[in-house]
Amino acid sequence: MTLPRADVHQQLSRILDEELRLLEELEALLRDESAILGRDDVEAIARIGSTRQHCVDALTRLDSERADICRMLSFGQGRGALGKLYGWCDANGALNSKWLANLAIARRCQQLNDTNGAVVTAKLSRVQQLLMVIRGTCAPPVYSARASRYGVLGTRDLGRA
């Protein structure tokens, strides 16, 4: 199946434009999430998490659509295939420039997500420490192969209602 280059260019340009919109939305969501994590607003965290997931799902669909075009036109898979496809339908390099700009935003999103994840991990660790104090247990000093501590938090009857 052969499609006119102009049609492929238009389709890829649409994908890249939509991807840019979603990446900018995701970056804003991750920045908002960072602020919300600082306030410990559980309801807001849940709301933003759901919105973020919808954004990531849409980005995944766009990536799949782009990969399908590569395969359909026999360019193969992976970054090299995408470069060949962009070169084939866009001699002036505008698509590749858009792609590189989107990658830069995606890297910023990854950094924000990693930072937010580290904050969540630290907060969970603090909660675990507080639970151990309440239960009167201490954390086992040995780690498993998965970098988690062996053992479980001790149970202790804290009273009856």
Buried (B, 14 or more C-beta within 10 A) or exposed (E): EEEEEEEBBEBBBEBBEBBBEBBBBBBEBBBBBBEBBEEEEEEBBEEBEEBBEEBBEBBEEBEEBBBEBBEEBEBEEEEEBBBBBBEEBBEEEBBBEBBEBBEEBBEBBEEBBEBBEEBEEEEEEEEEEEEBEEBEBEEEEEEEEEEEBEEEBEEEEEEEE
